[in-house]
Amino acid sequence: MQDHLKPLTSLRFFAAAWVVLYTYIHELNTPISFGLMEHGYLGVDLFFILSGFILSHVYLDSVGEGRFSYGTFVNHRLARVYPLHAATLLFAILLIGAAALKGVQLDPNAQNWAALPAHLTLTQAWGLAPSASFNHPSWSISAEWFAYLCFPVVAWGAWRLRHRPITAVAIAAAVVVALNLAFGAIAGFPLTKATFQWGALRIVPTFLFGAALYLAWRNGAVSNPKLAVAGAVIASLTVIIATSFYGIDTISVLALGLLVLSLAGFGRDEQGAETGGILSSKVLVYLGEISFATYMIYVPWKWVYLKGVNMLLGSEGPLPFFWWLAGLIALIPLSMLAHHLIERPFRNIIRDLGARWASRKREIHLSLGE
């Protein structure tokens, strides 16, 4: 990602931390409870908005100008998400097996072998998995995969509206509102809480919203740093108020979109000077870079850590604050290991294999005179 979007990389860290705290806070003895934390599942929707924004930033021009290679795109996207997914899936299976040998149950929903084919094909959020199985957070990666496969359609629409960003944002925001209202009325629960059954649908409005917000950004919607700061403050306060007092997720999702747009304006001003402040710091940007690993390992790590500490303390249930915090902090070095030992090297391997396959395919076509 270009330097002027460093704040969005940092935002990924906060999105992951929001989701992790939403799950981990219930493992604390006398847990803290307030609206913002109880709505931490919206961190996933923030990821989806960021995904639509960033992919449009990277690929939209190539789509519009006819330089886009769908095969290369799919290869790069698979290389981005599958290695850690496969590693955490394998780890979860090994944990389930080890727990079974010890007569211990890790999670009531963890072991469902009927869901394994869907997990292997990254379709567990397409309604093809019977339950929230194995490493459950991977449902969102399956939803991302669905969005990746459909990206050319999204990019085609965004390209046609590239000079009409207000129209694009208005349409996308209307889709967010309409789909959330319709889904809630039909399903009986919010779309923002859909996971393995309707995850592929959940990403649709937020991914579109992110793509539309990118059009607003590229047309200078937040080129004024003061406007960007004001937007970020308004968006943050709206999320806090909406989650604390009203619990209307749709308002929060729209505000999260404004936050993404505003923070994108933090990168550089019109003269090219960096204005990101702390959000462009090396530490936060690095934490953002390893946030995917954090998100993918936090549930398997929680299983291991909770069982280990409970055995050590000779007790069951929520943890004392010290042990709870230690387990939370440990996610950072573990994420670093997963990022550097699995995510990055295997991403490069898959990309290299894809490039070789594409090159070989071109050679065959040339030899056949096509």
VOSEDREN-864408 format. One record per residue (C-alpha): residue number from 0; x, y, z; residue in one letter. Coordinates in steps of 0.001 Angstrom, whole numbers, plus 500000, padded with zeros to 6 digits. Example, Ala and Ser with C-alpha at 12.3 -4.5 7.8 and 13.67 -1.06 7.14 Angstrom:
<midrens>
+-----+--------+--------+--------+---+
:   k :      u :      v :      w : r :
+-----+--------+--------+--------+---+
:   0 : 512300 : 495500 : 507800 : a :
:   1 : 513670 : 498940 : 507140 : s :
+-----+--------+--------+--------+---+
</midrens>
This chain:
<midrens>
+-----+--------+--------+--------+---+
:   k :      u :      v :      w : r :
+-----+--------+--------+--------+---+
:   0 : 500000 : 500000 : 500000 : m :
:   1 : 501305 : 503455 : 499152 : q :
:   2 : 502679 : 505599 : 501967 : d :
:   3 : 499756 : 508008 : 501854 : h :
:   4 : 497393 : 505232 : 502959 : l :
:   5 : 499430 : 504147 : 505963 : k :
:   6 : 496639 : 505255 : 508350 : p :
:   7 : 494346 : 502651 : 506800 : l :
:   8 : 496928 : 499957 : 507473 : t :
:   9 : 497011 : 501084 : 511097 : s :
:  10 : 493214 : 501016 : 511163 : l :
:  11 : 493347 : 497302 : 510393 : r :
:  12 : 495068 : 496773 : 513742 : f :
:  13 : 492279 : 498555 : 515599 : f :
:  14 : 489662 : 496570 : 513672 : a :
:  15 : 491328 : 493293 : 514664 : a :
:  16 : 491743 : 494431 : 518280 : a :
:  17 : 488046 : 495353 : 518398 : w :
:  18 : 487028 : 491863 : 517287 : v :
:  19 : 489490 : 490154 : 519630 : v :
:  20 : 488339 : 492168 : 522650 : l :
:  21 : 484720 : 491403 : 521795 : y :
:  22 : 485524 : 487708 : 522240 : t :
:  23 : 488181 : 487859 : 524949 : y :
:  24 : 486425 : 490209 : 527369 : i :
:  25 : 484062 : 487424 : 528383 : h :
:  26 : 487028 : 485366 : 529564 : e :
:  27 : 487897 : 488006 : 532179 : l :
:  28 : 486772 : 487562 : 535755 : n :
:  29 : 484246 : 490372 : 536371 : t :
:  30 : 484319 : 491392 : 532684 : p :
:  31 : 484011 : 495004 : 531671 : i :
:  32 : 480883 : 495610 : 529638 : s :
:  33 : 480021 : 498626 : 527556 : f :
:  34 : 478380 : 499156 : 524200 : g :
:  35 : 481410 : 499737 : 522022 : l :
:  36 : 483050 : 496505 : 523134 : m :
:  37 : 479835 : 494506 : 522962 : e :
:  38 : 479580 : 495503 : 519296 : h :
:  39 : 483135 : 494417 : 518466 : g :
:  40 : 481800 : 492081 : 515787 : y :
:  41 : 481476 : 495236 : 513664 : l :
:  42 : 485247 : 495154 : 513333 : g :
:  43 : 484651 : 492564 : 510619 : v :
:  44 : 482432 : 494993 : 508722 : d :
:  45 : 485206 : 497566 : 509052 : l :
:  46 : 487570 : 495048 : 507445 : f :
:  47 : 485097 : 494544 : 504602 : f :
:  48 : 484843 : 498294 : 503945 : i :
:  49 : 488628 : 498566 : 503976 : l :
:  50 : 488855 : 495654 : 501546 : s :
:  51 : 486547 : 497308 : 499017 : g :
:  52 : 488433 : 500590 : 499355 : f :
:  53 : 491945 : 499158 : 499046 : i :
:  54 : 491222 : 496735 : 496208 : l :
:  55 : 489628 : 499572 : 494253 : s :
:  56 : 492660 : 501719 : 494963 : h :
:  57 : 495030 : 499055 : 493681 : v :
:  58 : 493084 : 497605 : 490742 : y :
:  59 : 490388 : 499991 : 489522 : l :
:  60 : 492481 : 501772 : 486906 : d :
:  61 : 493780 : 498513 : 485471 : s :
:  62 : 490198 : 497245 : 485148 : v :
:  63 : 488999 : 500412 : 483455 : g :
:  64 : 491999 : 500605 : 481126 : e :
:  65 : 491845 : 496943 : 480108 : g :
:  66 : 495095 : 495932 : 481829 : r :
:  67 : 493456 : 493787 : 484510 : f :
:  68 : 494374 : 490103 : 484648 : s :
:  69 : 491707 : 488153 : 486473 : y :
:  70 : 493934 : 485099 : 486774 : g :
:  71 : 496760 : 487069 : 488375 : t :
:  72 : 494310 : 488867 : 490649 : f :
:  73 : 492760 : 485620 : 491884 : v :
:  74 : 496209 : 484108 : 492392 : n :
:  75 : 497355 : 487092 : 494454 : h :
:  76 : 494171 : 487122 : 496513 : r :
:  77 : 494406 : 483387 : 497192 : l :
:  78 : 498045 : 483834 : 498160 : a :
:  79 : 496972 : 486555 : 500558 : r :
:  80 : 494414 : 484591 : 502559 : v :
:  81 : 494823 : 480844 : 502040 : y :
:  82 : 498186 : 480016 : 503686 : p :
:  83 : 497159 : 481248 : 507132 : l :
:  84 : 493684 : 479822 : 506680 : h :
:  85 : 495134 : 476407 : 505870 : a :
:  86 : 497629 : 476626 : 508744 : a :
:  87 : 495035 : 477595 : 511348 : t :
:  88 : 492605 : 474987 : 510026 : l :
:  89 : 495262 : 472294 : 510363 : l :
:  90 : 496169 : 473558 : 513834 : f :
:  91 : 492513 : 473484 : 514884 : a :
:  92 : 492158 : 469907 : 513625 : i :
:  93 : 495271 : 468840 : 515540 : l :
:  94 : 493978 : 470551 : 518674 : l :
:  95 : 490628 : 468820 : 518321 : i :
:  96 : 492390 : 465482 : 517945 : g :
:  97 : 494660 : 466090 : 520942 : a :
:  98 : 491737 : 467234 : 523063 : a :
:  99 : 489735 : 464153 : 522111 : a :
: 100 : 492614 : 461910 : 523225 : l :
: 101 : 492682 : 463730 : 526560 : k :
: 102 : 488907 : 463666 : 526899 : g :
: 103 : 488725 : 467464 : 526788 : v :
: 104 : 486250 : 469531 : 524780 : q :
: 105 : 487700 : 472677 : 523252 : l :
: 106 : 484525 : 474205 : 521894 : d :
: 107 : 481060 : 472686 : 521377 : p :
: 108 : 481005 : 473757 : 517714 : n :
: 109 : 484646 : 473144 : 516837 : a :
: 110 : 484397 : 469579 : 515567 : q :
: 111 : 482052 : 469111 : 512651 : n :
: 112 : 483704 : 467071 : 509924 : w :
: 113 : 480812 : 467684 : 507560 : a :
: 114 : 481989 : 471296 : 507362 : a :
: 115 : 485560 : 470396 : 506387 : l :
: 116 : 485056 : 470407 : 502574 : p :
: 117 : 483615 : 473916 : 502755 : a :
: 118 : 486571 : 475066 : 504840 : h :
: 119 : 489048 : 473552 : 502421 : l :
: 120 : 487400 : 475330 : 499478 : t :
: 121 : 486866 : 478632 : 501326 : l :
: 122 : 483110 : 478368 : 500886 : t :
: 123 : 482140 : 477984 : 504558 : q :
: 124 : 480387 : 481382 : 504543 : a :
: 125 : 478353 : 480581 : 501435 : w :
: 126 : 475748 : 478534 : 503292 : g :
: 127 : 477682 : 475328 : 502639 : l :
: 128 : 478875 : 474665 : 506210 : a :
: 129 : 476379 : 473124 : 508667 : p :
: 130 : 477825 : 474913 : 511703 : s :
: 131 : 480481 : 477328 : 512959 : a :
: 132 : 483265 : 474784 : 512890 : s :
: 133 : 487044 : 474584 : 513326 : f :
: 134 : 488618 : 478058 : 513292 : n :
: 135 : 485320 : 479936 : 513190 : h :
: 136 : 486692 : 483436 : 512325 : p :
: 137 : 487732 : 482053 : 508944 : s :
: 138 : 484131 : 482528 : 507802 : w :
: 139 : 485055 : 486145 : 507043 : s :
: 140 : 487925 : 484990 : 504829 : i :
: 141 : 485404 : 482890 : 502932 : s :
: 142 : 483230 : 485994 : 502542 : a :
: 143 : 486276 : 487929 : 501308 : e :
: 144 : 486950 : 485168 : 498792 : w :
: 145 : 483420 : 485580 : 497475 : f :
: 146 : 484017 : 489329 : 497086 : a :
: 147 : 487352 : 488711 : 495350 : y :
: 148 : 485754 : 486435 : 492779 : l :
: 149 : 483085 : 489073 : 492091 : c :
: 150 : 485474 : 492022 : 492094 : f :
: 151 : 485500 : 492627 : 488302 : p :
: 152 : 481753 : 493303 : 488444 : v :
: 153 : 482206 : 495757 : 491325 : v :
: 154 : 485130 : 497434 : 489569 : a :
: 155 : 483167 : 497752 : 486331 : w :
: 156 : 480398 : 499612 : 488128 : g :
: 157 : 482873 : 501768 : 490061 : a :
: 158 : 484720 : 502683 : 486874 : w :
: 159 : 481519 : 503883 : 485242 : r :
: 160 : 480826 : 506085 : 488275 : l :
: 161 : 484401 : 507259 : 488803 : r :
: 162 : 483496 : 510863 : 487968 : h :
: 163 : 480280 : 510753 : 490013 : r :
: 164 : 481473 : 509816 : 493510 : p :
: 165 : 478499 : 511379 : 495293 : i :
: 166 : 476139 : 509201 : 493272 : t :
: 167 : 478277 : 506128 : 493943 : a :
: 168 : 478410 : 506738 : 497702 : v :
: 169 : 474680 : 507467 : 497853 : a :
: 170 : 473844 : 504245 : 495992 : i :
: 171 : 476204 : 502179 : 498134 : a :
: 172 : 474897 : 503694 : 501383 : a :
: 173 : 471336 : 502969 : 500235 : a :
: 174 : 472324 : 499344 : 499582 : v :
: 175 : 473798 : 499109 : 503087 : v :
: 176 : 470592 : 500402 : 504654 : v :
: 177 : 468167 : 498483 : 502431 : a :
: 178 : 469936 : 495126 : 502657 : l :
: 179 : 470345 : 495373 : 506427 : n :
: 180 : 466682 : 496274 : 506898 : l :
: 181 : 465466 : 493547 : 504548 : a :
: 182 : 467699 : 490868 : 506014 : f :
: 183 : 466711 : 491718 : 509583 : g :
: 184 : 463032 : 491585 : 508693 : a :
: 185 : 463332 : 488231 : 506922 : i :
: 186 : 465967 : 486408 : 508982 : a :
: 187 : 465043 : 487785 : 512387 : g :
: 188 : 468593 : 488814 : 513286 : f :
: 189 : 470927 : 491547 : 512007 : p :
: 190 : 472991 : 491030 : 508880 : l :
: 191 : 475963 : 492310 : 510884 : t :
: 192 : 475768 : 489127 : 512965 : k :
: 193 : 475672 : 486762 : 509997 : a :
: 194 : 478666 : 484428 : 509857 : t :
: 195 : 478873 : 480927 : 508391 : f :
: 196 : 475334 : 480914 : 506985 : q :
: 197 : 475096 : 484336 : 505358 : w :
: 198 : 478644 : 485705 : 505504 : g :
: 199 : 478928 : 485939 : 501726 : a :
: 200 : 475863 : 488191 : 501716 : l :
: 201 : 477105 : 490258 : 504654 : r :
: 202 : 480184 : 491424 : 502767 : i :
: 203 : 478243 : 492625 : 499711 : v :
: 204 : 476985 : 496026 : 500963 : p :
: 205 : 480124 : 496884 : 502927 : t :
: 206 : 482492 : 495915 : 500102 : f :
: 207 : 480456 : 498038 : 497679 : l :
: 208 : 480473 : 500864 : 500215 : f :
: 209 : 484256 : 500699 : 500467 : g :
: 210 : 484631 : 500834 : 496676 : a :
: 211 : 482326 : 503869 : 496488 : a :
: 212 : 484207 : 505631 : 499269 : l :
: 213 : 487411 : 505119 : 497323 : y :
: 214 : 485871 : 507068 : 494429 : l :
: 215 : 485109 : 509904 : 496841 : a :
: 216 : 488688 : 509839 : 498120 : w :
: 217 : 490284 : 509839 : 494680 : r :
: 218 : 488111 : 512800 : 493723 : n :
: 219 : 489456 : 514811 : 496659 : g :
: 220 : 486609 : 514508 : 499171 : a :
: 221 : 489014 : 514698 : 502123 : v :
: 222 : 491994 : 516473 : 500566 : s :
: 223 : 491704 : 519149 : 503267 : n :
: 224 : 493396 : 517751 : 506428 : p :
: 225 : 491055 : 519682 : 508725 : k :
: 226 : 488043 : 518173 : 506978 : l :
: 227 : 489584 : 514719 : 507311 : a :
: 228 : 490118 : 515216 : 511052 : v :
: 229 : 486569 : 516493 : 511502 : a :
: 230 : 485198 : 513496 : 509607 : g :
: 231 : 487206 : 511068 : 511722 : a :
: 232 : 486012 : 512681 : 514964 : v :
: 233 : 482372 : 512707 : 513853 : i :
: 234 : 482600 : 509095 : 512656 : a :
: 235 : 484219 : 507898 : 515892 : s :
: 236 : 481695 : 509683 : 518101 : l :
: 237 : 478831 : 508328 : 516003 : t :
: 238 : 480065 : 504746 : 516413 : v :
: 239 : 480512 : 505205 : 520164 : i :
: 240 : 477052 : 506747 : 520599 : i :
: 241 : 475302 : 504291 : 518281 : a :
: 242 : 476822 : 501237 : 519981 : t :
: 243 : 476430 : 502592 : 523508 : s :
: 244 : 472887 : 503931 : 523436 : f :
: 245 : 471004 : 502847 : 520354 : y :
: 246 : 472506 : 499560 : 519178 : g :
: 247 : 471628 : 500288 : 515555 : i :
: 248 : 474389 : 498553 : 513620 : d :
: 249 : 473509 : 500130 : 510281 : t :
: 250 : 474332 : 503588 : 511634 : i :
: 251 : 477638 : 502274 : 512940 : s :
: 252 : 478498 : 500691 : 509581 : v :
: 253 : 477837 : 503955 : 507755 : l :
: 254 : 479948 : 505818 : 510330 : a :
: 255 : 482763 : 503278 : 509925 : l :
: 256 : 482718 : 504056 : 506217 : g :
: 257 : 483113 : 507760 : 507009 : l :
: 258 : 485998 : 506840 : 509311 : l :
: 259 : 487771 : 504949 : 506513 : v :
: 260 : 487304 : 507840 : 504102 : l :
: 261 : 488490 : 510391 : 506654 : s :
: 262 : 491581 : 508442 : 507711 : l :
: 263 : 492512 : 508010 : 504052 : a :
: 264 : 492718 : 511796 : 504008 : g :
: 265 : 495239 : 511694 : 506854 : f :
: 266 : 497982 : 510310 : 504627 : g :
: 267 : 499355 : 513290 : 502733 : r :
: 268 : 498180 : 516801 : 502028 : d :
: 269 : 498024 : 518499 : 498630 : e :
: 270 : 501728 : 519385 : 498814 : q :
: 271 : 502670 : 515768 : 499489 : g :
: 272 : 503624 : 516301 : 503131 : a :
: 273 : 502760 : 513412 : 505449 : e :
: 274 : 499881 : 514252 : 507769 : t :
: 275 : 499079 : 510848 : 509212 : g :
: 276 : 500661 : 511533 : 512594 : g :
: 277 : 500647 : 508584 : 514940 : i :
: 278 : 498555 : 506551 : 512503 : l :
: 279 : 501514 : 506606 : 510110 : s :
: 280 : 503975 : 505518 : 512806 : s :
: 281 : 506065 : 502441 : 512119 : k :
: 282 : 504703 : 500602 : 515148 : v :
: 283 : 501016 : 501001 : 514296 : l :
: 284 : 501578 : 500348 : 510602 : v :
: 285 : 503458 : 497157 : 511467 : y :
: 286 : 500689 : 496052 : 513838 : l :
: 287 : 498279 : 496671 : 510984 : g :
: 288 : 500386 : 494538 : 508673 : e :
: 289 : 500263 : 491581 : 511066 : i :
: 290 : 496587 : 492128 : 511950 : s :
: 291 : 495411 : 489417 : 509567 : f :
: 292 : 497533 : 486931 : 511483 : a :
: 293 : 496133 : 488270 : 514759 : t :
: 294 : 492601 : 487755 : 513520 : y :
: 295 : 493256 : 484256 : 512226 : m :
: 296 : 495029 : 482888 : 515322 : i :
: 297 : 493117 : 484460 : 518190 : y :
: 298 : 490516 : 481696 : 518596 : v :
: 299 : 492921 : 478706 : 518463 : p :
: 300 : 495226 : 480590 : 520822 : w :
: 301 : 492321 : 481241 : 523209 : k :
: 302 : 491538 : 477529 : 523293 : w :
: 303 : 495126 : 476622 : 524159 : v :
: 304 : 495709 : 479464 : 526580 : y :
: 305 : 492480 : 479065 : 528549 : l :
: 306 : 492972 : 475347 : 529011 : k :
: 307 : 496629 : 475803 : 529949 : g :
: 308 : 496036 : 478555 : 532500 : v :
: 309 : 493027 : 476812 : 534013 : n :
: 310 : 495131 : 473683 : 534499 : m :
: 311 : 497935 : 475767 : 536009 : l :
: 312 : 495617 : 477588 : 538393 : l :
: 313 : 493537 : 474509 : 539116 : g :
: 314 : 490316 : 476287 : 538277 : s :
: 315 : 487786 : 476659 : 535498 : e :
: 316 : 486039 : 479678 : 534057 : g :
: 317 : 487038 : 483326 : 533620 : p :
: 318 : 490614 : 484392 : 534321 : l :
: 319 : 492081 : 486841 : 536820 : p :
: 320 : 493053 : 490117 : 535170 : f :
: 321 : 496821 : 489421 : 535078 : f :
: 322 : 496443 : 486106 : 533284 : w :
: 323 : 493779 : 487496 : 530989 : w :
: 324 : 495974 : 490420 : 529967 : l :
: 325 : 499014 : 488177 : 529500 : a :
: 326 : 497092 : 485996 : 527070 : g :
: 327 : 495937 : 489054 : 525160 : l :
: 328 : 499418 : 490574 : 524899 : i :
: 329 : 500859 : 487223 : 523816 : a :
: 330 : 498849 : 487519 : 520623 : l :
: 331 : 501306 : 490138 : 519336 : i :
: 332 : 504475 : 487983 : 519239 : p :
: 333 : 502419 : 485012 : 518076 : l :
: 334 : 500988 : 487134 : 515246 : s :
: 335 : 504507 : 488202 : 514301 : m :
: 336 : 505578 : 484566 : 514049 : l :
: 337 : 502548 : 483594 : 511994 : a :
: 338 : 503027 : 486588 : 509702 : h :
: 339 : 506727 : 486073 : 509057 : h :
: 340 : 506909 : 482271 : 509090 : l :
: 341 : 503659 : 481399 : 507293 : i :
: 342 : 501772 : 484321 : 505793 : e :
: 343 : 504555 : 486140 : 503939 : r :
: 344 : 506736 : 483246 : 502692 : p :
: 345 : 503821 : 481129 : 501487 : f :
: 346 : 502199 : 484151 : 499888 : r :
: 347 : 505352 : 484602 : 497825 : n :
: 348 : 505464 : 480902 : 496959 : i :
: 349 : 501863 : 480860 : 495702 : i :
: 350 : 502369 : 484055 : 493725 : r :
: 351 : 505518 : 482637 : 492165 : d :
: 352 : 503735 : 479413 : 491228 : l :
: 353 : 500927 : 481444 : 489683 : g :
: 354 : 503383 : 483536 : 487671 : a :
: 355 : 505129 : 480410 : 486406 : r :
: 356 : 501829 : 478833 : 485425 : w :
: 357 : 500770 : 481978 : 483569 : a :
: 358 : 504122 : 482144 : 481803 : s :
: 359 : 503902 : 478492 : 480820 : r :
: 360 : 500371 : 479057 : 479522 : k :
: 361 : 501556 : 481954 : 477341 : r :
: 362 : 504379 : 479809 : 475961 : e :
: 363 : 501920 : 477070 : 475005 : i :
: 364 : 499649 : 479574 : 473279 : h :
: 365 : 502584 : 481013 : 471345 : l :
: 366 : 503777 : 477571 : 470308 : s :
: 367 : 500298 : 476774 : 468995 : l :
: 368 : 500222 : 480042 : 467091 : g :
: 369 : 497278 : 481472 : 469039 : e :
+-----+--------+--------+--------+---+
</midrens>
